[in-house]
């Protein structure tokens, strides 16, 4: 059964599965990043107009961080039902929730219309966004990882990861076009709503593609095995969360540590930069948006390359290149921005995102290969999303506060470097997972009391 479960699909069907995961993650990241860009550019004036400019920005980033707080809850709920019911059903639900919340933000009244109720409504919709995204990532990468073969899993599983730069590219591109074509007053009055309302159209397209794919064969085989064990032993299967914490607690901690530098550096490079470039470096919004736009296109292109390299040399070496690279780049990153040259700004963001891609690309396969099938959605999602509360959620907020307190980029650079050191430590402590057969891992958690019957590799997971 394991052999059949792990038999790779045809290249054509795998491409369709990759496309279904990619379009969904692109839409959901578009929604998520759109909020982050709007928080940096206009939400401080629309929803917190009575505050000082930098304080208003801090408050808008606080509502931005609230979305991260909901991601662990989304990871728990979606992970539980994704391991029980399958990846596909939960991916459809996450897409609907995210798209609906984003569309509703485009219809929100501002502080000028309803007063204090405006930021409250904004925060509620942000919570829905975070909850949905907390369940989206794990299902999307697992759908690809579990369909593909071990030899090229890093490459194929990295494609859903390109949904992040694709979503950033789409969100920044729409905002950049609108700010270029509209006056600041028109954009602040009604133009900012357009990108949020466009999400409704994107969700329809995403659902059409996502509903066309089938559940992964590895999950089907694991579900059948679980039902067979239940029938023979006449006992209920443990909840995925309980099984993860019992058998894979070390892997969860490693995944959380591995995400620290990846998560923090990304939001400093793509979200906080809109604040830093327009305040400390005195560059225009359009200039900052254009730099992020072009760099995101490069980011999109290099992620599959890093993923393919992780298939050749391993997940750990590629991940470490990214973490160490980001740490070494932080001081040059801000120095280039301070030169107030568009070319240097573009170089700063592009190189930063290239190093980020070295962490982000192998992450999907790396995390998927750590966990047994019947707890893989829960394990990968918990490890990835719980760290976001301490990493990505406060990153723009902390960076903005450090800038306000010290009027210098040095504390921000040290903040990112400290996160990189944590990530290096976590990855060094991890086991290399390249070429691991996901079907073989099933036994490690499915039958923990019978290790003698398991393959040697499975017993070590």
Protein Blocks (a to p, Z undefined) as FASTA:
>chain_A
ZZmmmpccdfklmmmmmmmmmmmmmmmmmmmmmmmmmmmmmmmmmmmmmbcfklmmmmmm
mmmmmmmmmmmmmmmmmmmmmmmnojklmmmmmmmmmmmmmmmmmmpccfklnommlmmm
mmmmmmmmmmmmmmmmmmmmmmmmmmmcfklmmmmmmmmmmmmmmmmmmmmmmmmmmmmm
pcfklmmmmmmmmmmmmmmmmmmmmmmmmmmpccdfklmmmmmmmmmmmmmnopacddfk
lmmmmmmmmmmmmmmmmmmmmmmmmmmmmmmmmmmmmmmnopafklmmmmmmmmmmmmmm
mmmmmmmmmmmnojklmmmmmmmmmmmmmmmmmmmmmnopaklmmmmmmmmmmmmmmmmm
mmmmmmmmmpcfklmmmmmmmmmmmmmmmmmmmmmmmmmmmmmmnopaklmmmmmmmmmm
mmmmmmmmpccfehiafklmmmmmmmmmlmmlpcfklmmZZ
